[in-house]
Amino acid sequence: MIGKMVRLRMHFQREEGVALIIVLLVVTILAGLILDFGYTARVDLTLSGLNRDAIKARSLVQSGYAMGCSLLRNDTNGYDCLNDMWAKPEIVALGA
């Protein structure tokens, strides 16, 4: 009877050991997935910020180019010098 109880106890201990290994494996896999998700979220956030900055820069370049073309097109004198409106940054910055 005691031998049977010892074998039964060892059988349950083995099952508990297998369950513990399975739980540890699942927790390890979930931790890896969570870390990967966090890394992916940080990369996506960085890329979206860079994309936003690129769009702003492109808009600024296009508007600066259009402003310069407009100022040069509306230049009425027959010569160019540093006294012209396009050469004065304070006037160009105000959008004159």
MOWOHU-V120653 format. One record per pair of residues at least 24 apart in sequence whose C-alpha atoms are under 7 Angstrom apart, sorted by the first residue. I is the first residue (numbers start at 1). J is the second residue. Records with the same first field share a line. If there is no record, write none. Layout:
I->J + J
//
This chain:
none
//
